[in-house]
């Protein structure tokens, strides 16, 4: 189960390694709902100190959303992109 990074305390992350994953959601120009998503492994990090925890939050600011999956040791950074495409059903509504 994923939690927003802002809801996760340092104690929950301390002493653990995580994979950082960038998720880019490609959104429909009309309805702004996802057309597709792309995932990319960025790197592995370890949260050992309070500074590591603060650095994680500093990194997360550059993204639209950040979520932590404690069970699978992954941290997801979400970004949104508008590639200029529209769902076929949205075209019919226009």
C-alpha positions as CSV (number, residue, x, y, z in Angstrom):
1,X,0.0,0.0,0.0
2,X,1.3,3.4,-1.0
3,X,1.3,6.4,1.3
4,X,2.0,10.0,0.4
5,X,5.6,10.9,1.3
6,X,4.3,13.8,3.5
7,X,2.5,11.2,5.7
8,X,5.5,9.0,6.4
9,X,7.7,9.6,9.5
10,X,11.4,9.3,9.5
11,X,11.2,6.4,11.9
12,X,9.3,4.4,9.3
13,X,12.1,4.9,6.7
14,X,15.2,4.8,8.9
15,X,17.7,2.1,8.1
16,X,16.0,1.0,4.9
17,X,17.0,1.0,1.3
18,X,14.5,2.2,-1.4
19,X,14.4,2.2,-5.2
20,X,13.4,5.6,-6.6
21,X,11.0,5.3,-9.5
22,X,9.9,8.1,-11.8
23,X,6.3,7.7,-13.1
24,X,5.2,10.0,-15.9
25,X,1.5,10.0,-16.5
26,X,0.7,11.1,-20.0
27,X,-2.6,13.0,-19.8
28,X,-5.4,13.6,-22.3
29,X,-5.6,17.2,-23.4
30,X,-9.4,17.3,-23.1
31,X,-10.2,15.4,-19.8
32,X,-6.8,15.5,-18.2
33,X,-7.0,11.8,-17.3
34,X,-4.2,9.4,-18.0
35,X,-3.7,8.0,-21.5
36,X,-0.7,5.9,-20.4
37,X,2.1,5.9,-17.8
38,X,5.8,5.3,-18.1
39,X,8.0,4.1,-15.2
40,X,11.7,4.6,-15.0
41,X,14.1,3.3,-12.3
42,X,16.2,6.3,-11.1
43,X,18.5,4.9,-8.4
44,X,18.7,3.2,-5.0
45,X,18.9,5.2,-1.8
46,X,19.3,4.5,1.9
47,X,17.7,6.5,4.6
48,X,20.1,6.4,7.6
49,X,20.0,9.9,8.9
50,X,17.7,12.8,9.3
51,X,19.7,14.5,6.5
52,X,18.9,11.6,4.1
53,X,15.2,12.1,5.0
54,X,15.4,15.9,4.4
55,X,17.2,15.3,1.1
56,X,14.4,13.0,0.0
57,X,11.8,15.7,0.7
58,X,14.0,18.3,-1.2
59,X,14.1,15.9,-4.2
60,X,10.3,15.3,-4.0
61,X,9.6,19.1,-4.4
62,X,10.5,18.9,-8.0
63,X,7.7,16.4,-8.8
64,X,3.9,16.6,-8.8
65,X,3.5,13.9,-6.2
66,X,5.6,11.5,-4.2
67,X,4.4,8.2,-2.7
68,X,6.2,5.6,-0.6
69,X,5.5,1.8,-0.8
70,X,7.0,0.5,2.4
71,X,6.2,-3.2,1.6
72,X,8.1,-3.2,-1.7
73,X,10.8,-0.6,-0.6
74,X,10.0,1.8,-3.4
75,X,9.5,5.5,-3.6
76,X,7.5,6.9,-6.6
77,X,7.9,10.4,-7.9
78,X,5.0,11.3,-10.2
79,X,5.0,13.8,-13.0
80,X,2.4,14.7,-15.5
81,X,2.8,15.5,-19.2
82,X,0.4,16.6,-21.9
83,X,1.7,15.0,-25.1
84,X,-1.0,16.6,-27.2
85,X,-3.1,13.4,-27.5
86,X,-6.8,13.0,-26.8
87,X,-8.8,9.8,-25.8
88,X,-11.0,8.7,-28.8
89,X,-14.1,9.1,-26.6
90,X,-13.1,12.7,-25.7
91,X,-12.8,13.5,-29.4
92,X,-16.4,12.4,-29.9
93,X,-17.6,14.7,-27.1
94,X,-15.9,17.8,-28.7
